[in-house]
């Protein structure tokens, strides 16, 4: 997974985030999509996120993972 600098993260379009309202969980590539799924799962287990929120992140990340042309 490539490291996102602040400038690179700020330059990402809102559509590249699983939580676009707060620009959280970037999913611009497959590595970040897998990481978003893992972090959402961890957040549910620690009580910081509902299962419904994690399911939404999983759906968006799964869509990125299913695309053959995304690195």
C-alpha positions as CSV (number, residue, x, y, z in Angstrom):
1,X,0.0,0.0,0.0
2,X,1.4,3.4,-1.0
3,X,1.6,6.0,1.8
4,X,-0.8,8.9,1.3
5,X,0.8,12.2,2.1
6,X,-1.5,15.0,3.4
7,X,-1.3,16.7,0.0
8,X,-2.2,13.6,-1.9
9,X,-5.0,12.7,0.5
10,X,-6.4,16.3,0.2
11,X,-6.2,16.0,-3.6
12,X,-8.4,12.8,-3.7
13,X,-11.9,13.3,-4.9
14,X,-14.7,12.8,-2.4
15,X,-15.8,9.7,-4.3
16,X,-12.5,8.0,-3.3
17,X,-13.6,7.8,0.4
18,X,-15.9,5.3,2.0
19,X,-17.0,8.0,4.4
20,X,-17.1,11.0,2.1
21,X,-18.7,13.4,4.5
22,X,-15.7,13.3,6.8
23,X,-13.2,12.2,4.1
24,X,-12.4,9.0,6.0
25,X,-11.4,5.5,4.8
26,X,-9.8,6.2,1.5
27,X,-10.5,3.5,-1.1
28,X,-8.6,4.8,-4.1
29,X,-6.8,1.5,-4.7
30,X,-7.2,-2.1,-3.7
31,X,-4.7,-1.9,-0.9
32,X,-6.5,1.0,0.7
33,X,-9.9,-0.7,0.1
34,X,-8.7,-3.8,2.0
35,X,-7.4,-1.6,4.8
36,X,-10.7,0.3,5.0
37,X,-12.5,-3.0,5.5
38,X,-10.1,-4.1,8.2
39,X,-10.2,-0.8,10.1
40,X,-14.0,-0.7,9.9
41,X,-14.2,-4.2,11.4
42,X,-11.8,-3.2,14.2
43,X,-13.9,-0.1,14.9
44,X,-17.1,-2.3,15.2
45,X,-15.3,-4.6,17.7
46,X,-14.2,-1.6,19.8
47,X,-17.6,0.0,19.7
48,X,-16.6,3.1,17.7
49,X,-18.8,2.2,14.7
50,X,-22.1,0.4,14.2
51,X,-22.3,-2.7,12.1
52,X,-24.4,-0.9,9.6
53,X,-21.7,1.7,9.0
54,X,-19.1,-1.0,8.6
55,X,-21.3,-2.9,6.2
56,X,-21.6,0.3,4.0
57,X,-17.8,0.7,4.0
58,X,-17.4,-3.0,3.1
59,X,-19.8,-2.6,0.2
60,X,-17.9,0.4,-1.2
61,X,-14.6,-1.3,-0.7
62,X,-15.8,-4.5,-2.3
63,X,-16.8,-2.5,-5.4
64,X,-13.2,-1.2,-5.7
65,X,-11.8,-4.7,-5.1
66,X,-14.0,-6.1,-7.9
67,X,-12.7,-3.6,-10.5
68,X,-10.1,-5.3,-12.7
69,X,-8.4,-2.0,-13.7
70,X,-7.8,-0.7,-10.2
71,X,-4.2,-1.3,-8.9
